[in-house]
Amino acid sequence: MDKDGRGSFVVNKFVHLRKKTMAKLKNISSPTVYSTEHGRVCPACNKPIAGCICSKKKAVTVGDGVVRIGRETKGRKGKGVTTISGVPLDLPGLLELGKALKRRCGSGGTVKDGIIEIQGDHRDMLLEELQKHGWQVKRCGG
């Protein structure tokens, strides 16, 4: 400290500026991506993925009202999958339906971009199963 007492003024001024700078940095920091308390965090709404409100806002894709069942082998090294498109459900509904259809067929599969893919050729069984839900179902492709 100086004889005139200005040393403490300089230190206090430095501490004050440092606190302001840290507060500014805290406000512009990147959003939380993962928390050990909640797991994955949505970058848009900053809530846990399980409680994310962003994904619930997505509307159901509107098509022509026809559910189409086809068989594809493209990009799968000759292995065939049965594809189901045009189902008028949101993502959680598609995931649940996909799970039920996979269980019914006794095979694996996935849901990608609003299309349910079931491993193997199960078009006939899936056609009957989807008609039970009251949807108009058509076979497409070969």
N, C-alpha and C positions, 0 to 999 in steps of 0.2 A: 504494500500500500504506500502511496506517495504521502509526502508531508501535508499536502493540501487536501488529502482524502479523495482524490479523483480515481485512484486505483480500483476501488470497489465499484465506482460508477461504470468503468470500462468493463469489468467482469460481469456486472449485472446486465449491461447492455448486450453483451455477447450471449449470455444465457437466454435473454428475452428473444433475440433474433434467432437463435437456434431452435427454440420452442416453436416460433412462428413457421420456420422452414419445415420442421418435422410435421407440423399440422397440415401444411400445404401438400407435402409428399404423401401423407396418409390419405388425403382426399383424392389424389390422382393415381393411387396405386391400382394395379390390375385386379380384376375381380377374382374371388376365390373359385378354384376349380375343384378342389378336393378338400374335405374336412374329415379328420379322424372321428369326429362326433357323428356326422351324418352320411359320410361317403361322398359320392359324386354330387356336384352342385351345378345347377343350370347357370350358364354364363349370362343369359338374358334377364332372368328374374331373380337370380342369386338365392334360390331356394333349393332344398334337396331335390334330386331327380324324382323321388317318389311323390313329393308334394308340389311338383312344378306346375305352374298355371299356364305356361306357354303352350305345352303340348295339348292341353285340353281345349285350347281355343281353335285348333285346326278343325275345319269343317269336313264333313263327309264328301268325298268326291262324287259328283253327280255324273252319272253316265246315261245310257239309254234304257236302263232298267233291266237289262238282260245279263245274267251271269253266264260266262263262257268257260267251257272246260276244254282244254286242249292237251296235246302231248308234245314236248320239245326234247330235242337231243343236242341242239346247237350249243357249243362251248362246254360240253360235258363229257367229252371223249366217248361218245356213243351211248352213254347211259341215258335212259329216258326218264323224264319227270312229267307228272301231270300238273298242269298249271290251271289255276282258277282265278279269273279276273272279273271285274265288274260287280263285286259283292258290295252292296250298299251298307257297309259298316265302317265305323271309325277304327283307328289302329288297335285299341284294346280289344274291340269286338272281333277284328280279324285275327288277332293272336289267339283269342279263345276258340274261335271257330277252327283255326288251323290246328290247334292242339287236339280238338275233338275229332277232326277228320283224320289226323295222323293216327290217333288211337283206334279209330274205326277200321282203317286200312292196315294197321299193324306195321307201319313203316315210318321212316323219318321224313323230314321236310322242313320248310322255313316259310317266313313271310318276308318278301322283299318288294318295296315300292308299291304296296297295295295289291300284290299278287301272291296268292298262296301256292307254294310249290310242294308237291308230295312226291317222294321218290317212288319210281315204278309206274306202271300203267294201270291206273285204278279208275278210269273214266266212267265205266258203267256203274260201279258202286257209288262213286261220288255224285253222279247224275241223280240217282235215286235219293241219296241222302240230302242233297241241296233242294230237291223238289219238295221234300217233307217240310222244309222251312217256308214254303210258299213262294219261292222265287221262280221266275221264268228262266229255265236253264237250256242252253244250246251247246252242242258239241261243235268245236271249231277245229280247223286244220284237218290233217289226214286221219 
